[in-house]
């Protein structure tokens, strides 16, 4: 089954080129984070590619944070044609998201996106870096999480996932449970106005 990749960029001509030239994935495109969230909620995407700067000062990487607080997780990267600020670099580190330069690097952008996507999806530590970072950010490592009648710490569940000792279906179900439980714990311990999923 072909994996689906979602590309978020406000450059329509670039989106058209990437859609034609990326052939290892089924490609869907959009120019806004809001549309991206809607597409992901209604589709089964394996990977996200988001431009750093979108229209009206919007930042493409905000999609990763917004998804987590809607109870969803999709790994991905950001692409940029600009030098990032220290603040943007820190934000990406905090989100567990890697960057890829649009220009000035050997190889076409489409081939580099495919290569990086495959690399991340085949490396569990990179694939789940965003979840690991969220767990660390909110100090949830030793919080208990029940899944399929078993209770372990969130860290213990993540170690099992990272050790590749589950089927793909069980891995996805466990990740979904961890995200749901993390959202409940964060909501309980934090007063920020996040858009939390219904539990």
C-alpha positions in Angstrom: 0.0 0.0 0.0 1.4 3.4 -1.0 2.0 5.8 1.9 0.4 9.2 1.8 2.4 12.5 2.3 0.8 15.9 2.9 2.8 19.0 1.7 1.9 22.4 3.1 3.3 25.4 1.2 1.9 28.7 -0.2 3.9 28.4 -3.4 1.3 26.8 -5.7 3.8 26.2 -8.6 6.1 24.3 -6.2 3.3 22.2 -4.9 2.4 21.2 -8.5 6.0 20.3 -9.2 6.4 18.2 -6.0 3.1 16.4 -6.7 4.4 15.4 -10.2 7.9 14.4 -9.1 7.3 12.6 -5.8 6.5 9.1 -6.8 7.3 7.0 -3.8 4.3 8.4 -1.9 0.7 9.4 -2.7 0.8 13.2 -2.5 -1.8 15.7 -1.3 -1.1 19.4 -1.0 -2.6 22.4 0.7 -1.5 26.0 1.4 -2.8 26.5 5.0 -2.3 24.8 8.4 -6.1 24.8 8.9 -6.8 22.9 5.7 -3.9 20.5 6.6 -5.5 19.7 10.0 -8.8 19.0 8.3 -7.2 16.8 5.7 -5.3 14.8 8.3 -8.4 14.4 10.5 -10.2 12.9 7.5 -7.3 10.9 5.9 -4.6 8.4 6.7 -1.3 10.3 6.2 2.1 8.8 7.0 4.2 12.0 6.7 3.9 15.8 6.6 6.1 18.3 4.8 5.5 21.9 6.0 7.0 25.1 4.7 8.3 27.4 7.5 6.7 30.6 6.3 3.1 30.6 4.9 0.8 33.5 4.1 -0.1 36.2 6.6 2.8 35.4 8.9 1.6 31.8 9.6 4.2 29.2 10.5 3.9 25.8 8.8 5.4 23.9 11.7 2.5 24.9 14.0 0.7 22.0 12.3 2.6 19.5 14.5 1.6 21.2 17.8 -2.0 21.6 16.7 -2.3 18.0 15.7 -0.9 16.7 19.0 -3.5 18.7 20.9 -6.2 17.3 18.7 -5.1 13.8 19.7 -3.3 13.0 16.4 0.4 12.4 15.5 2.0 12.4 12.1 5.8 12.7 11.8 7.3 15.2 9.3 9.8 17.8 8.4 9.8 21.5 7.6 11.3 23.0 4.4 12.7 26.4 4.1 14.4 28.8 1.7 15.5 31.1 4.5 18.0 31.1 7.3 16.1 30.2 10.5 16.1 32.4 13.6 17.4 31.0 16.8 13.8 31.0 18.1 12.6 29.0 15.1 15.5 26.5 15.5 14.6 26.1 19.2 10.9 25.6 18.3 11.8 22.9 15.8 14.0 21.1 18.4 11.2 21.4 20.9 8.8 19.8 18.4 11.2 17.1 17.4 11.1 18.1 13.7 14.0 18.3 11.3 14.5 20.9 8.6 15.3 20.5 4.9 16.7 23.4 2.8 14.6 24.1 -0.4 17.6 25.3 -2.4 21.4 25.3 -2.6 21.7 21.6 -1.7 22.7 18.7 -4.1 19.8 16.8 -5.5 16.2 17.9 -6.4 13.9 18.9 -3.6 11.5 16.1 -4.4 14.2 13.4 -4.2 15.5 14.9 -1.0 12.0 15.0 0.5 11.4 11.3 -0.4 14.8 10.3 1.0 14.3 12.1 4.3 10.7 10.8 4.7 11.8 7.2 4.2 14.7 7.7 6.6 12.5 9.1 9.3 9.7 6.6 8.8 12.2 3.7 9.0 13.9 5.0 12.2 11.5 4.7 15.2 13.4 7.2 17.3 13.1 9.8 14.5 9.6 8.8 13.6 8.3 9.4 17.2 10.7 12.3 18.1 7.7 14.7 18.3 5.9 12.5 20.9 9.1 11.9 22.9 9.7 15.7 23.0 6.1 16.4 24.2 6.5 13.7 26.9 9.7 15.4 28.1 8.3 18.9 27.8 5.4 18.2 30.2 7.3 15.8 32.5 5.0 12.8 31.7 7.7 10.1 31.5 6.7 8.4 34.8 3.0 8.9 34.4 1.0 5.7 34.3 -0.8 4.8 31.1 -3.2 1.9 30.7 -3.6 0.2 27.3 -5.2 -3.2 26.5 -5.6 -4.0 30.2 -1.9 -3.3 31.0 -0.6 -0.3 33.0 3.0 0.9 32.5 4.7 4.3 32.7 4.5 6.3 29.4 8.3 5.9 29.2 8.0 2.1 29.4 5.4 2.1 26.6 7.6 4.2 24.4 10.6 1.9 25.0 8.5 -1.1 23.8 7.5 0.9 20.7 11.1 2.0 20.0 12.4 -1.6 20.4 10.1 -2.7 17.5 8.4 -5.4 19.6 4.9 -4.7 18.4 2.9 -5.2 15.2 2.3 -2.1 13.2 -1.4 -2.1 14.2 -0.6 -2.5 17.9 2.1 0.2 17.6 -0.4 2.7 16.2 -3.0 1.8 18.8 -0.5 2.2 21.6 0.7 5.6 20.2 -2.9 6.8 20.0 -3.5 5.8 23.6 -0.3 7.6 24.7 -1.3 10.8 22.9 -4.9 10.6 24.4 -3.6 10.0 27.9 -0.9 12.7 27.5 -3.5 15.2 26.4 -5.7 14.4 29.5 -2.6 14.8 31.8 -1.5 18.0 30.2 -5.0 19.5 30.4 -5.2 18.5 34.0 -1.9 20.1 34.9 -1.8 23.1 32.6 -4.0 26.2 32.3 -3.2 27.1 28.7 -6.1 27.3 26.3 -5.5 24.3 24.1 -8.0 22.7 21.8 -8.2 19.3 23.5 -9.8 16.2 21.9 -12.9 14.7 23.5 -11.8 11.7 25.6 
